[in-house]
Amino acid sequence: MSENQTTFQFELVSPEKKLFSQMVWQVVVPGDEGDFGVRAGHASLVSSVRPGIVKVWSAPGADPVEMFVTGGFADVSGENCAVLAEQACEVTELNAETLTQEIADLNEKLAASDLTAPAQKKLRNELDVANAKLRVVSGNAHH
């Protein structure tokens, strides 16, 4: 990397598709131990990612692109950053009304007394993700 390089390669990938792949100025990732920023020349690290918003700036002063991730891992080096997300979508794709209904449906399913422990765990995980998405569209994404 040259001393004056200010951009690096960023990729956001989920099992379904590659959501983002381009040279960027800065990325903020919702790590398990708190949000962390990445710029060119960052020290190498691997971190788990919690449900939240990945923010990507193409240049200083640019409006960030915001993508919701349900969790995963981030792999960072001086020249690139890759977020491998369990699920991901652009924040603009989230809809509060749809999410509110999804949460109500999941709570109703959880109230069923005949669920096995694995089924309950799966529904609770889905409910946690739906609640995290709703916090994002409601503007309350910070814990």
N, C-alpha and C positions, 0 to 999 in steps of 0.2 A: 504494500500500500504506500503511495506517495505521501509525503508529509502534508500536502495541502488538500488531500482528498477529503471531501466533506460528506460524501454519500456512501452508502453500502447497499448490498443486495438484501431485500427482505422478502420472505415468502410466508404466506399463511395457507396451510394445507389441512383439509379435513379428509376423512375417508371417502367422501362423495366427490370432492373436486378441489382444485387449486383455486383459492379465492383471490389471491393477490400475489404478484411476483413482479417486482420492479426495484429500481434504485431509489432509495429514499434518504432523507436527511436525519429523521429521528423516529423512533417507535417507543411507545410506552406499553408495557405488557403487565397484565394483572397476575403477578407471581403469587404463590401460596403465602409467602412471607411479606407481601406488600407489592405495590406497583413498582416497576423499575424501568428506567429509561435506557435506551440503547442508541448510540451514535457511532459513526465510523471510528475504528480504533479501540472499541470496547474490549475489555478483558474477556477471555473465553469463560463461558459458564453454561451449565445446564440447569434449568429450573422447572419445577412443576408449575402449572398455570391453573388458577382458580377460575370459576365462572366470572366473567366480567367483560370489559371493553378493551380491545386492543386499538390504540390510536396511532395513526401513521401520518407523518408530515413529509411531503415531497421536498419541501424547501422551508427555510426560516420564514415565518410570517404567513405561510400557507394555511388554509383551513385543513384540519385533520380529517382523514377518512376514518370512520369508526366502525369496527366490526365486533359483534358479540361472539364470545367463545364460551363453551360450556366447561372447559378444562382441557388439560393436555400437558404438553411439554414445550419449552423453548430451548433452542440450541443456539448459542451466541458465540461469535468470534469477532475479531477485528474487522473482517471483510464482509460478514454476513450474519443474518439472524433468521432463523426459521422457527415458526410456531406450528407445531403439529397438534391440531385441535381435535377433540372428540367430535364436536359439532361446531359449526360456525355459520354466521350469516351477517349481512350488513345490518347495522342498527336500523336503517330506514325500512327494512323488511318486517320489523316487529310491530304488532298492532295490539294496543292495550285491551280493546274489547275482546278480541280473539283469545288473548292470554288470560283474561279474567274468566272467560267461559271454560278454558282448558283447566285452570286451577280449580274451579267449582266441580268440574267433571272428575278430576283426579281425587279431590277430597271425598266425593261421593263414593268412588271406587274403593278408597282406603277405608271407608266406614263399613264396608262389607265384612262380616265376621268370618267368612269362610276362606279367607286368603291365606296362602302358605307364607312362611317367613320370607323366602326369596321373592315372591310376588309383592309383598308389602315393601320390601327394600327397593325393588325396581320402581314401584309407584312413588315412593318417597323421593328417590333420586329424580324422577321426572318432575315431581312437584317442586323440588329445590331449583331445578333448571327453569321451570316456568315462572317461579317467583323472582328469580334473578333477572330474567328477561323483562318482567313487569316493572321491576325497580329501575331498569335501564330506561324504559319508555316513559316512566313516571318522573324521571330526573333524580331518582334516589339511589344511584348505582353504588355509592360509597357506603361501606358497612358502618 
